[in-house]
Amino acid sequence: AQSVTQLGSHVSVSEGALVLLRCNYSSSVPPYLFWYVQYPNQGLQLLLKYTSAATLVKGINGFEAEFKKSETSFHLTKPSAHMSDAAEYFCAVRNQAGTALIFGKGTTLSVSS
Amino acid sequence: DAGVTQSPTHLIKTRGQQVTLRCSPKSGHDTVSWYQQALGQGPQFIFQYYEEEERQRGNFPDRFSGHQFPNYSSELNVNALLLGDSALYLCASSLGSGTGFQETQYFGPGTRLLVL
């Protein structure tokens, strides 16, 4: 069965600092992995996705993630945090049937000036 | 190009009542999935509809049912509401295929349901 674990329910950084949000996955088949962002009182917006092409995936708003099979990880990074990056971030893996996304519990990113 | 839309945005019901939530998919999409997001949790898959049929169901009781219309819009119905059904209900649309969705799921803003 597929699952994801997001390490750290809350991450705080200063504006301009590196953002690193951690996600580890478990999958019995080659995984399709996603990062979504959720701003307060809104739905989910896709940041980026990994679908077995390049292991380094670039997304919107300067975010990128690297797929590491040996570590079963798909961590999200951004070189320089902006105040507008403050939000909830979810890592997800597609289920084996290809019909649903299985989400982690989320990581809240706070950015201070 | 309109994205995924959901109605209503907020809803308050009492225990035992029934509720219907609505979703219109992104233009060109034919597959609709529903998720429940409890406070402080990640979304959980309820079910997916494709070609007006329920393609797959998550671990939710039969009180949760759905429907997809010929124009691909969808409804989520919940009967005999419990306090624990209070959550944000998210609809996602994608472009389906015969064997499973090959495209990304795009989410609507959600309907926040409060059960008192």
Contacts between the chains, C-beta under 8 A, distances in Angstrom:
chain1	res1	chain2	res2	distance
A	34	B	104	7.4
A	36	B	107	7.5
A	42	B	109	5.7
A	42	B	110	7.7
A	43	B	4	7.5
A	43	B	6	8.0
A	43	B	90	5.8
A	43	B	107	4.2
A	43	B	108	5.2
A	43	B	109	4.4
A	43	B	110	5.0
A	44	B	43	7.2
A	44	B	90	6.8
A	44	B	92	7.9
A	44	B	107	4.1
A	45	B	107	7.4
A	46	B	104	5.8
A	46	B	106	7.0
A	49	B	104	6.0
A	90	B	42	5.4
A	90	B	43	7.5
A	92	B	42	7.7
A	95	B	45	7.6
A	97	B	56	5.7
A	97	B	100	5.9
A	98	B	99	6.7
A	98	B	100	2.5
A	98	B	101	5.8
A	98	B	102	7.6
A	99	B	33	7.4
A	99	B	45	8.0
A	99	B	48	4.8
A	99	B	55	5.6
A	99	B	56	4.2
A	99	B	100	5.7
A	99	B	101	6.4
A	100	B	33	6.5
A	100	B	45	3.9
A	100	B	48	6.4
A	100	B	56	6.5
A	100	B	58	6.6
A	101	B	33	8.0
A	101	B	35	7.9
A	101	B	43	7.5
A	101	B	45	6.8
A	101	B	92	7.9
A	101	B	105	6.2
A	102	B	45	7.2
A	103	B	42	3.3
A	103	B	43	5.1
A	103	B	44	7.4
A	104	B	42	5.5
A	105	B	40	7.8
A	105	B	41	6.0
A	105	B	42	5.1
A	106	B	40	7.9
A	106	B	41	7.4
A	106	B	42	5.3
